[in-house]
């Protein structure tokens, strides 16, 4: 088995995927959200780095080629699972997350059935954009969890009237309620828009893959 830096980074991404739920099991919030956000961002960056290094250093291996898409899917699927449990936006995430998970299961089944033929169905630019938007959406949603809990901690012990006075500018905002609320709202709506966009791209790439696989399914 040939180990090199690109393959090692891919394996680290697999480990990072498992670290996401562990963070919420062992850390209080918002520290768990912050840890998940940092781990997910760093792991997502390795997705580009390991591919670039493998091509630049001519260190593309069968192990790395096999693990890379698995690591990508593991990061997305496990992150969506965690958000589905811990995010306050879980209900709004249910349908787009289901679309994403359905596509991954469906395409994985197609690839398994097609066997060696699946390797001839090249990854498209749209599929790469799909992965990028998925990871961006998940990062923004983890950021929403951080800001939501920061805002909740900041208003702890305040009555509604005082919170309203601070947000309306009648009382000095010494704890940063304004920017925390704005950040929470922007990341909430931004994350939802991005995850729906990711779901749409995911569905399109799934249909495109099925279209390309159809001649092989017919036995042509």
MARLUMNU-135035 format. One record per atom (N, C-alpha, C): residue number from 1; y, x, z. Coordinates in pm, 1 decimal, padded with zeros to 6 digits. Last residue first. Example, Ala and Ser with C-alpha at 12.3 -4.5 7.8 and 13.67 -1.06 7.14 Angstrom:
MARLUMNU-135035
num/v/u/w
2/-00225.0/01285.0/00708.0
2/-00106.0/01367.0/00714.0
2/00003.0/01290.0/00787.0
1/-00569.0/01319.0/00780.0
1/-00450.0/01230.0/00780.0
1/-00330.0/01320.0/00780.0
END
This chain:
MARLUMNU-135035
num/v/u/w
220/-00149.2/-02680.2/-02390.8
220/-00105.5/-02633.7/-02523.3
220/-00110.7/-02482.2/-02527.6
219/-00212.7/-02809.3/-02157.2
219/-00317.1/-02728.0/-02217.3
219/-00282.7/-02677.2/-02355.3
218/-00027.4/-02937.3/-02019.4
218/-00094.6/-03016.2/-02123.7
218/-00207.8/-02938.7/-02191.0
217/00064.7/-02732.7/-01868.3
217/-00007.8/-02838.4/-01799.4
217/-00082.4/-02926.6/-01898.2
216/00203.5/-02588.7/-02054.7
216/00084.3/-02527.9/-01996.4
216/00000.5/-02632.1/-01923.1
215/00417.4/-02764.1/-02108.9
215/00322.8/-02727.8/-02215.8
215/00192.9/-02666.5/-02161.8
214/00540.9/-02772.0/-01841.8
214/00471.3/-02887.1/-01898.3
214/00375.8/-02850.2/-02013.3
213/00696.4/-02566.2/-01752.9
213/00553.5/-02559.8/-01721.3
213/00473.8/-02667.1/-01793.1
212/00950.6/-02638.1/-01826.8
212/00893.1/-02517.5/-01886.3
212/00742.1/-02510.2/-01863.8
211/00978.2/-02865.5/-01666.3
211/00989.6/-02877.4/-01811.4
211/00925.1/-02757.3/-01880.7
210/00961.5/-02753.1/-01412.7
210/00856.7/-02845.3/-01455.4
210/00856.8/-02860.9/-01607.9
209/01199.3/-02605.3/-01413.7
209/01071.5/-02535.0/-01400.9
209/00956.5/-02623.5/-01448.5
208/01383.0/-02814.4/-01430.0
208/01377.9/-02713.7/-01536.7
208/01244.7/-02638.8/-01533.3
207/01336.8/-02944.5/-01187.8
207/01310.7/-03015.9/-01313.7
207/01298.8/-02918.9/-01430.7
206/01421.5/-02738.5/-01017.0
206/01284.9/-02788.1/-01010.7
206/01245.0/-02860.7/-01137.8
205/01688.1/-02716.0/-01084.9
205/01600.0/-02601.6/-01113.4
205/01453.4/-02643.0/-01106.5
204/01776.3/-02969.1/-00995.4
204/01787.9/-02931.6/-01136.9
204/01694.1/-02816.1/-01171.9
203/01727.1/-02950.6/-00718.8
203/01658.8/-03052.9/-00799.4
203/01661.6/-03016.4/-00947.7
202/01902.0/-02742.4/-00654.9
202/01759.1/-02728.2/-00628.6
202/01679.2/-02826.7/-00712.8
201/02146.6/-02856.5/-00714.6
201/02101.7/-02740.5/-00791.4
201/01951.4/-02718.9/-00776.1
200/02142.4/-03056.5/-00514.1
200/02152.3/-03092.9/-00655.9
200/02103.6/-02978.5/-00744.5
199/02131.2/-02900.8/-00283.5
199/02022.2/-02993.7/-00312.1
199/02022.5/-03033.7/-00459.5
198/02376.6/-02768.6/-00301.4
198/02252.7/-02690.8/-00306.0
198/02134.5/-02780.0/-00339.7
197/02543.3/-02987.7/-00266.2
197/02548.4/-02913.5/-00392.1
197/02421.3/-02831.2/-00409.6
196/02470.9/-03047.9/-00005.1
196/02444.6/-03146.3/-00109.4
196/02450.1/-03081.7/-00247.8
195/02562.1/-02817.4/00117.7
195/02418.0/-02845.5/00123.2
195/02380.6/-02952.8/00021.0
194/02839.5/-02830.7/00066.5
194/02760.1/-02721.4/00010.2
194/02610.5/-02753.2/00010.8
193/02910.0/-03057.5/00213.2
193/02934.8/-03053.2/00068.6
193/02846.4/-02946.8/00003.3
192/02837.2/-02972.0/00471.9
192/02772.8/-03088.7/00411.1
192/02790.6/-03089.5/00259.1
191/03008.0/-02751.5/00510.1
191/02864.0/-02733.2/00512.6
191/02789.5/-02848.0/00446.7
190/03259.2/-02880.1/00498.5
190/03223.3/-02777.1/00400.6
190/03073.5/-02755.5/00393.0
189/03247.4/-03046.6/00723.2
189/03255.9/-03105.2/00589.3
189/03216.2/-03005.5/00481.2
188/03214.6/-02835.6/00918.8
188/03128.1/-02953.0/00911.8
188/03127.0/-03013.7/00772.9
187/03420.4/-02658.7/00875.2
187/03282.8/-02610.7/00855.7
187/03184.4/-02727.0/00847.8
186/03637.5/-02831.6/00930.1
186/03624.6/-02767.5/00799.1
186/03481.5/-02719.9/00773.3
185/03590.2/-02906.2/01198.6
185/03595.1/-03007.6/01093.5
185/03573.2/-02946.2/00954.9
184/03597.8/-02658.0/01329.9
184/03480.5/-02743.2/01341.8
184/03476.0/-02845.8/01229.0
183/03855.7/-02572.9/01267.5
183/03740.9/-02496.4/01220.1
183/03613.4/-02578.2/01223.4
182/04002.1/-02768.1/01405.9
182/04016.1/-02755.3/01260.7
182/03896.7/-02680.1/01201.6
181/03919.9/-02713.1/01669.6
181/03891.4/-02843.2/01609.7
181/03898.9/-02836.0/01457.1
180/04017.4/-02450.8/01690.5
180/03875.0/-02476.9/01711.0
180/03835.1/-02611.3/01649.4
179/04288.5/-02479.5/01653.0
179/04212.8/-02406.0/01551.3
179/04062.3/-02427.3/01567.3
178/04346.4/-02646.6/01882.6
178/04382.4/-02681.3/01745.9
178/04296.4/-02611.3/01642.9
177/04271.0/-02517.7/02117.8
177/04201.8/-02639.4/02077.2
177/04224.3/-02670.7/01929.7
176/04349.5/-02277.7/02247.3
176/04315.3/-02279.3/02105.3
176/04238.9/-02401.1/02059.7
175/04443.9/-02279.7/02499.0
175/04301.0/-02247.7/02483.4
175/04254.1/-02257.6/02338.6
174/04704.2/-02357.6/02499.0
174/04674.4/-02224.4/02550.7
174/04528.8/-02183.8/02531.1
173/04915.7/-02537.8/02359.4
173/04773.3/-02518.6/02332.1
173/04733.9/-02376.9/02371.7
172/05144.2/-02729.4/02546.6
172/05110.5/-02598.8/02487.7
172/04959.0/-02582.5/02475.2
171/05186.2/-03065.4/02451.2
171/05150.6/-02969.7/02555.8
171/05106.6/-02841.4/02487.4
170/05240.5/-03188.0/02217.8
170/05326.9/-03220.5/02330.8
170/05302.7/-03128.3/02449.2
169/05069.5/-03152.8/02003.9
169/05177.5/-03056.8/02021.3
169/05270.5/-03086.5/02136.5
168/04846.2/-03299.1/01970.2
168/04967.8/-03353.7/01908.8
168/05089.4/-03263.5/01928.4
167/04664.4/-03155.6/02120.6
167/04644.4/-03158.6/01975.5
167/04766.8/-03212.8/01902.4
166/04769.0/-03209.2/02375.9
166/04760.8/-03071.1/02326.2
166/04751.2/-03070.8/02174.1
165/04739.7/-03485.8/02393.1
165/04873.5/-03425.5/02404.0
165/04874.1/-03283.3/02349.0
164/04459.8/-03513.1/02375.7
164/04546.1/-03569.6/02272.1
164/04684.5/-03508.2/02273.0
163/04387.6/-03386.2/02615.1
163/04340.2/-03331.7/02487.9
163/04427.7/-03381.6/02373.6
162/04508.1/-03562.2/02795.3
162/04554.2/-03423.5/02788.6
162/04511.4/-03359.5/02656.5
161/04358.7/-03796.6/02747.4
161/04504.1/-03795.7/02728.2
161/04557.6/-03655.0/02713.1
160/04096.5/-03732.5/02817.6
160/04129.6/-03758.4/02678.0
160/04277.4/-03752.8/02649.5
159/04092.3/-03455.9/03054.7
159/04080.0/-03596.3/03017.7
159/04128.7/-03615.9/02873.9
158/03890.4/-03160.9/03087.6
158/04015.4/-03225.2/03046.5
158/03991.7/-03374.2/03022.2
157/03634.9/-03064.2/03133.0
157/03719.3/-03090.2/03248.9
157/03853.1/-03153.2/03215.4
156/03622.6/-02900.4/02829.3
156/03546.2/-02935.6/02948.2
156/03639.8/-02950.9/03068.7
155/03741.9/-02809.6/02606.2
155/03792.2/-02937.5/02658.3
155/03718.8/-02980.2/02784.2
154/03598.9/-02573.9/02555.8
154/03743.1/-02565.2/02580.7
154/03797.5/-02694.0/02643.2
153/03342.1/-02660.3/02501.1
153/03363.4/-02581.4/02622.7
153/03511.2/-02576.1/02659.0
152/03391.2/-02788.8/02255.7
152/03340.1/-02864.0/02370.0
152/03361.2/-02791.1/02501.4
151/03470.1/-02570.0/02099.9
151/03564.9/-02678.8/02125.8
151/03520.6/-02759.8/02247.0
150/03231.1/-02426.9/02101.2
150/03352.9/-02364.7/02154.1
150/03457.6/-02470.7/02187.1
149/03065.5/-02608.8/01972.2
149/03042.0/-02580.8/02113.5
149/03160.3/-02508.6/02177.5
148/03182.9/-02602.4/01718.0
148/03166.1/-02728.9/01788.9
148/03147.4/-02704.5/01938.3
147/03157.9/-02335.9/01642.6
147/03291.1/-02391.9/01667.6
147/03283.9/-02522.9/01744.2
146/02873.4/-02318.0/01615.7
146/02949.8/-02227.9/01703.6
146/03083.0/-02292.0/01742.3
145/02816.1/-02513.7/01423.9
145/02760.2/-02524.4/01558.2
145/02834.2/-02437.8/01659.0
144/02949.3/-02403.7/01203.7
144/02993.5/-02532.5/01259.0
144/02941.4/-02551.1/01401.1
143/02789.6/-02183.5/01152.6
143/02926.1/-02161.1/01201.6
143/02982.4/-02289.6/01262.7
142/02570.2/-02316.9/01047.5
142/02554.2/-02244.4/01174.0
142/02691.9/-02216.4/01236.1
141/02695.4/-02407.4/00814.8
141/02647.9/-02505.0/00913.4
141/02618.6/-02439.3/01047.7
140/02742.4/-02167.5/00680.3
140/02857.0/-02249.9/00720.9
140/02814.8/-02351.5/00827.8
139/02474.9/-02090.6/00633.3
139/02563.3/-02006.0/00714.2
139/02682.4/-02085.9/00766.2
138/02393.5/-02298.6/00462.9
138/02329.7/-02283.4/00594.2
138/02415.3/-02197.8/00686.5
137/02556.4/-02250.2/00237.8
137/02563.2/-02377.5/00309.3
137/02507.3/-02363.8/00451.1
136/02467.6/-01995.7/00158.4
136/02606.5/-02014.6/00199.8
136/02620.5/-02142.0/00281.9
135/02203.1/-02056.2/00088.0
135/02228.7/-01964.3/00198.1
135/02371.5/-01975.9/00248.9
134/02246.1/-02235.3/-00127.2
134/02166.4/-02273.5/-00011.3
134/02201.0/-02186.5/00109.1
133/02387.5/-02072.8/-00305.0
133/02455.4/-02188.6/-00245.1
133/02378.6/-02237.9/-00122.6
132/02184.7/-01885.2/-00371.0
132/02312.2/-01841.9/-00312.2
132/02382.1/-01957.2/-00240.7
131/01987.6/-02046.4/-00487.3
131/01957.7/-01972.1/-00364.8
131/02085.9/-01929.7/-00293.8
130/02133.7/-02138.4/-00711.5
130/02076.3/-02231.7/-00615.0
130/02050.6/-02163.4/-00481.7
129/02180.4/-01905.2/-00850.5
129/02293.6/-01974.9/-00790.9
129/02246.1/-02074.1/-00684.9
128/01917.9/-01859.4/-00931.6
128/01982.7/-01762.3/-00842.6
128/02104.9/-01824.0/-00775.2
127/01882.4/-02078.1/-01097.5
127/01797.3/-02065.6/-00978.6
127/01857.3/-01965.8/-00879.5
126/02063.1/-02016.0/-01298.8
126/02086.4/-02134.9/-01216.4
126/02004.0/-02129.3/-01087.8
125/01941.4/-01799.7/-01419.5
125/02066.8/-01776.5/-01346.1
125/02096.5/-01894.2/-01254.4
124/01580.7/-01824.0/-01366.7
124/01705.1/-01844.9/-01440.6
124/01825.9/-01811.5/-01354.5
123/01284.0/-01644.2/-01383.2
123/01385.1/-01699.6/-01293.7
123/01517.1/-01708.8/-01369.3
122/01039.6/-01726.8/-01638.1
122/01138.9/-01639.7/-01577.2
122/01234.5/-01716.6/-01485.5
121/00721.5/-01760.2/-01660.3
121/00834.2/-01852.4/-01646.5
121/00942.9/-01781.7/-01567.9
120/00516.3/-01583.8/-01641.9
120/00589.7/-01584.7/-01769.1
120/00710.5/-01677.8/-01765.3
119/00393.8/-01631.8/-01404.2
119/00475.9/-01511.5/-01415.6
119/00556.0/-01505.2/-01543.6
118/00231.4/-01848.4/-01448.2
118/00358.3/-01871.2/-01378.0
118/00450.5/-01751.1/-01390.5
117/-00004.1/-01750.9/-01551.2
117/00093.0/-01806.2/-01645.5
117/00229.2/-01824.6/-01580.6
116/-00160.2/-01689.0/-01333.7
116/-00091.3/-01579.1/-01402.2
116/00013.7/-01629.5/-01500.1
115/-00120.8/-02012.5/-01199.2
115/-00178.1/-01878.8/-01182.2
115/-00095.7/-01772.3/-01252.8
114/-00072.3/-02281.9/-01202.3
114/-00057.5/-02208.6/-01328.0
114/-00113.6/-02067.2/-01319.9
113/-00107.5/-02349.7/-00932.8
113/-00195.6/-02408.5/-01034.4
113/-00191.2/-02326.8/-01164.1
112/00099.9/-02206.9/-00813.1
112/-00038.4/-02179.9/-00773.3
112/-00135.2/-02231.9/-00878.5
111/00319.7/-02326.1/-00934.8
111/00292.5/-02183.8/-00956.6
111/00149.0/-02149.5/-00921.6
110/00298.2/-02587.8/-00834.2
110/00289.5/-02562.5/-00977.9
110/00252.9/-02416.8/-01006.0
109/00338.4/-02539.3/-00561.0
109/00212.5/-02595.2/-00607.8
109/00191.7/-02572.3/-00756.3
108/00601.5/-02448.3/-00570.4
108/00496.9/-02357.8/-00521.1
108/00359.7/-02406.3/-00565.1
107/00726.5/-02682.1/-00658.4
107/00724.3/-02565.3/-00746.7
107/00617.7/-02465.3/-00701.5
106/00680.0/-02846.6/-00429.9
106/00637.2/-02887.2/-00563.7
106/00624.2/-02766.3/-00656.6
105/00802.7/-02706.6/-00220.0
105/00659.6/-02736.2/-00213.5
105/00605.9/-02766.5/-00352.6
104/01066.2/-02701.8/-00315.0
104/00997.4/-02576.4/-00287.6
104/00846.0/-02597.7/-00282.7
103/01127.6/-02975.1/-00337.3
103/01127.7/-02890.1/-00456.3
103/01047.5/-02763.5/-00432.0
102/01113.6/-03054.1/-00067.5
102/01023.1/-03113.1/-00166.4
102/01013.2/-03024.0/-00290.1
101/01325.3/-02908.2/00044.2
101/01188.6/-02879.4/00085.5
101/01086.5/-02933.9/-00015.3
100/01544.4/-03030.7/-00089.1
100/01521.1/-02886.4/-00100.2
100/01376.1/-02852.4/-00066.1
99/01516.6/-03296.0/-00005.2
99/01514.2/-03263.2/-00148.3
99/01480.6/-03115.1/-00168.2
98/01547.3/-03266.1/00271.5
98/01420.1/-03316.1/00218.8
98/01406.2/-03283.6/00070.0
97/01813.2/-03185.2/00283.2
97/01709.4/-03092.3/00327.8
97/01573.1/-03134.4/00274.2
96/01940.9/-03418.6/00191.7
96/01947.0/-03295.9/00110.7
96/01841.4/-03193.5/00151.8
95/01850.2/-03596.0/00412.5
95/01814.9/-03618.3/00272.3
95/01827.2/-03491.9/00187.6
94/01948.8/-03471.5/00659.5
94/01809.3/-03510.0/00638.6
94/01773.3/-03521.4/00490.5
93/02206.9/-03422.8/00724.3
93/02135.4/-03315.9/00654.3
93/01996.1/-03358.2/00609.7
92/02285.2/-03636.4/00871.3
92/02349.6/-03618.1/00740.9
92/02279.2/-03511.1/00657.9
91/02133.2/-03587.4/01100.6
91/02105.4/-03706.1/01020.0
91/02165.1/-03693.6/00879.3
90/02251.2/-03343.3/01199.4
90/02112.0/-03348.6/01155.7
90/02082.7/-03469.1/01065.7
89/02488.1/-03261.0/01300.9
89/02492.0/-03320.6/01166.8
89/02351.4/-03345.4/01111.6
88/02442.1/-03122.7/01524.9
88/02492.1/-03259.3/01543.7
88/02500.0/-03334.1/01410.8
87/02144.3/-02924.3/01511.8
87/02278.2/-02955.1/01461.4
87/02315.7/-03100.3/01490.9
86/01877.2/-02899.1/01599.2
86/01986.0/-02865.2/01689.4
86/02125.8/-02903.1/01640.1
85/01698.6/-02992.5/01397.7
85/01674.7/-03020.8/01539.5
85/01801.6/-03006.2/01622.9
84/01797.2/-02910.9/01156.3
84/01753.4/-03048.9/01168.9
84/01727.6/-03090.1/01312.5
83/01830.2/-02639.8/01198.9
83/01949.2/-02724.5/01191.2
83/01912.5/-02872.2/01207.4
82/01557.5/-02565.8/01187.6
82/01635.3/-02544.0/01309.7
82/01759.0/-02634.3/01311.9
81/01499.7/-02635.5/00920.7
81/01423.6/-02694.2/01030.6
81/01501.2/-02682.9/01162.2
80/01672.7/-02467.1/00785.2
80/01691.4/-02611.6/00774.5
80/01617.2/-02684.5/00885.5
79/01551.7/-02222.0/00857.3
79/01690.0/-02250.2/00896.1
79/01718.9/-02400.2/00889.6
78/01303.2/-02249.0/00733.3
78/01309.1/-02241.3/00879.6
78/01450.7/-02270.2/00929.0
77/01385.2/-02258.6/00459.9
77/01306.8/-02366.8/00519.7
77/01318.2/-02365.8/00671.6
76/01528.0/-02013.5/00422.5
76/01590.9/-02143.4/00397.2
76/01518.0/-02255.2/00471.1
75/01339.4/-01815.0/00493.6
75/01472.3/-01819.3/00554.4
75/01533.7/-01957.8/00541.0
74/01125.1/-01877.8/00322.0
74/01106.8/-01885.0/00467.3
74/01241.7/-01894.1/00539.1
73/01236.9/-01825.4/00072.5
73/01199.8/-01962.3/00106.2
73/01182.3/-01979.2/00256.9
72/01273.7/-01545.0/00093.0
72/01385.5/-01635.0/00062.2
72/01355.2/-01777.4/00107.3
71/01010.8/-01459.0/00139.0
71/01113.4/-01436.5/00240.8
71/01233.4/-01528.6/00219.2
70/00893.7/-01529.3/-00104.4
70/00843.9/-01589.7/00019.1
70/00948.5/-01576.7/00129.3
69/01026.3/-01365.8/-00286.7
69/01049.9/-01510.4/-00291.0
69/00999.9/-01582.8/-00166.8
68/00927.3/-01107.2/-00172.2
68/01069.0/-01142.1/-00186.3
68/01092.9/-01293.3/-00196.1
67/00650.2/-01062.5/-00178.1
67/00713.0/-01101.9/-00052.5
67/00855.3/-01154.7/-00069.2
66/00595.9/-00986.5/-00444.5
66/00528.2/-01101.5/-00386.0
66/00602.0/-01153.8/-00263.4
65/00751.7/-00762.8/-00481.0
65/00770.9/-00875.0/-00572.5
65/00706.6/-01001.3/-00517.4
64/00642.3/-00597.1/-00281.1
64/00780.5/-00644.1/-00270.8
64/00806.7/-00764.9/-00357.6
63/00383.8/-00561.0/-00388.9
63/00402.1/-00618.1/-00254.9
63/00542.8/-00675.3/-00239.9
62/00436.0/-00438.5/-00630.0
62/00372.7/-00570.3/-00630.9
62/00390.3/-00638.8/-00496.2
61/00765.7/-00286.7/-00640.1
61/00622.7/-00285.5/-00609.4
61/00567.7/-00428.2/-00615.2
60/01022.1/-00091.6/-00760.4
60/00966.9/-00227.1/-00764.0
60/00816.0/-00218.2/-00742.1
59/01180.0/00132.8/-00759.7
59/01079.5/00118.6/-00655.0
59/01027.3/-00024.7/-00646.4
58/01402.4/00236.1/-00896.7
58/01274.5/00217.0/-00965.7
58/01158.5/00212.6/-00864.7
57/01643.4/00232.9/-00778.7
57/01558.0/00346.1/-00743.9
57/01422.1/00339.9/-00812.6
56/01742.3/-00007.7/-00886.0
56/01818.2/00117.1/-00903.5
56/01731.4/00239.7/-00878.5
55/01550.6/-00198.8/-00805.2
55/01574.7/-00173.7/-00948.2
55/01642.7/-00038.6/-00970.0
54/01560.9/-00175.3/-00528.3
54/01431.6/-00164.1/-00596.0
54/01449.7/-00133.9/-00744.0
53/01831.6/-00220.6/-00477.1
53/01775.2/-00087.9/-00452.5
53/01642.9/-00069.3/-00526.5
52/01851.7/-00494.0/-00549.2
52/01934.3/-00392.7/-00616.3
52/01873.0/-00253.1/-00599.9
51/01674.0/-00614.1/-00369.3
51/01651.8/-00624.1/-00513.8
51/01728.0/-00518.0/-00590.2
50/01792.1/-00550.3/-00124.1
50/01658.2/-00497.8/-00154.9
50/01627.1/-00506.8/-00304.0
49/02048.5/-00673.5/-00147.4
49/02036.5/-00528.7/-00133.2
49/01897.8/-00480.3/-00173.1
48/02005.2/-00949.8/-00158.2
48/02066.8/-00882.1/-00272.5
48/02039.9/-00732.6/-00267.9
47/01879.3/-00984.6/00085.7
47/01819.3/-01044.1/-00034.3
47/01875.7/-00979.9/-00160.6
46/02044.1/-00883.6/00276.8
46/01932.1/-00798.5/00234.6
46/01864.7/-00853.7/00110.3
45/02213.3/-01100.5/00316.0
45/02265.3/-00982.9/00246.0
45/02151.5/-00892.7/00197.8
44/02049.4/-01264.3/00467.6
44/02086.8/-01307.7/00332.4
44/02140.0/-01191.1/00250.2
43/02044.1/-01119.1/00705.5
43/01920.6/-01135.2/00628.7
43/01950.9/-01176.9/00485.4
42/02310.5/-01147.5/00786.0
42/02256.7/-01013.7/00758.0
42/02129.5/-01022.8/00672.8
41/02322.0/-01430.1/00816.9
41/02412.5/-01360.5/00725.0
41/02354.4/-01224.5/00686.5
40/02124.7/-01473.1/01014.5
40/02109.8/-01533.8/00882.4
40/02198.2/-01463.7/00779.4
39/02227.4/-01329.6/01232.4
39/02096.3/-01293.7/01176.1
39/02082.0/-01348.4/01034.8
38/02467.8/-01472.5/01273.2
38/02469.6/-01329.6/01240.2
38/02338.9/-01287.3/01174.0
37/02367.9/-01732.9/01330.6
37/02465.1/-01710.5/01223.9
37/02463.1/-01565.2/01178.6
36/02207.4/-01689.1/01554.1
36/02146.3/-01738.8/01430.0
36/02237.9/-01714.2/01310.9
35/02406.6/-01608.4/01735.8
35/02297.5/-01516.6/01701.1
35/02233.0/-01558.7/01569.4
34/02557.7/-01843.4/01746.3
34/02619.6/-01718.9/01699.6
34/02513.5/-01618.8/01656.7
33/02372.2/-02022.3/01851.9
33/02431.3/-02048.4/01720.4
33/02489.6/-01920.8/01661.0
32/02325.9/-01901.4/02100.2
32/02214.8/-01916.0/02006.0
32/02267.3/-01938.4/01864.7
31/02576.8/-01926.8/02215.9
31/02526.8/-01792.3/02186.9
31/02409.5/-01797.3/02088.7
30/02690.4/-02169.0/02294.5
30/02684.3/-02138.9/02150.9
30/02631.2/-01999.7/02115.5
29/02356.6/-02224.1/02419.1
29/02453.6/-02243.5/02311.9
29/02593.6/-02226.1/02369.0
28/02131.1/-01972.9/02550.6
28/02213.0/-02093.9/02562.3
28/02307.3/-02104.5/02443.3
27/01816.9/-01857.5/02414.4
27/01958.4/-01837.2/02442.5
27/02030.9/-01970.1/02461.8
26/01554.4/-01925.4/02350.4
26/01576.2/-01833.3/02463.6
26/01723.6/-01816.3/02500.7
25/01551.9/-02104.9/02139.3
25/01459.9/-02126.7/02250.5
25/01495.8/-02042.9/02373.0
24/01727.0/-02010.5/01952.7
24/01760.6/-02137.5/02017.8
24/01668.9/-02167.7/02136.1
23/01591.2/-01776.5/01876.5
23/01725.8/-01767.2/01934.2
23/01762.6/-01894.6/02009.9
22/01361.8/-01877.5/01757.2
22/01349.0/-01807.0/01885.2
22/01485.2/-01798.9/01955.3
21/01451.8/-01974.1/01512.0
21/01415.5/-02068.7/01618.2
21/01403.5/-02003.7/01754.4
20/01521.6/-01705.1/01400.6
20/01616.4/-01816.9/01410.2
20/01574.4/-01918.4/01516.1
19/01311.5/-01528.2/01375.9
19/01404.3/-01507.4/01487.9
19/01499.3/-01625.3/01506.1
18/01185.1/-01589.8/01141.5
18/01120.4/-01632.4/01265.4
18/01212.9/-01618.6/01386.2
17/01367.3/-01463.4/00969.9
17/01344.8/-01607.9/00958.1
17/01281.7/-01662.9/01085.4
16/01336.8/-01196.5/01038.8
16/01462.0/-01264.7/01072.8
16/01446.2/-01415.8/01065.5
15/01092.6/-01142.1/00919.5
15/01101.9/-01139.1/01065.8
15/01226.9/-01214.5/01112.3
14/01174.0/-01157.1/00652.0
14/01070.7/-01247.3/00702.4
14/01075.2/-01256.2/00854.7
13/01350.9/-00946.0/00648.1
13/01401.9/-01081.2/00622.3
13/01301.0/-01186.2/00668.2
12/01181.2/-00730.7/00685.7
12/01278.6/-00761.9/00790.9
12/01333.9/-00903.2/00773.1
11/01058.7/-00737.1/00436.7
11/00979.4/-00771.2/00555.2
11/01071.5/-00804.7/00672.4
10/01275.2/-00648.2/00283.7
10/01217.7/-00780.0/00258.2
10/01136.4/-00827.3/00378.1
9/01307.2/-00391.8/00382.6
9/01414.7/-00488.5/00401.8
9/01364.8/-00631.6/00379.5
8/01067.6/-00278.6/00290.2
8/01091.9/-00287.7/00434.4
8/01201.3/-00389.3/00464.8
7/01114.9/-00281.6/00015.7
7/01007.5/-00364.9/00071.0
7/01025.1/-00384.0/00220.7
6/01330.5/-00094.5/00001.5
6/01346.0/-00233.9/-00042.7
6/01239.4/-00327.8/00014.0
5/01201.1/00144.3/00114.3
5/01311.2/00076.4/00181.6
5/01330.7/-00067.4/00132.7
4/00840.4/00115.1/00089.2
4/00967.6/00179.8/00059.8
4/01077.4/00096.7/00124.5
3/00490.9/00151.2/00072.8
3/00606.8/00103.8/00148.2
3/00729.3/00183.5/00106.1
2/00214.2/00068.2/-00098.0
2/00333.8/00150.9/-00110.6
2/00451.2/00086.8/-00037.4
1/-00118.5/00084.5/00000.0
1/00000.0/00000.0/00000.0
1/00124.4/00088.7/00000.0
END
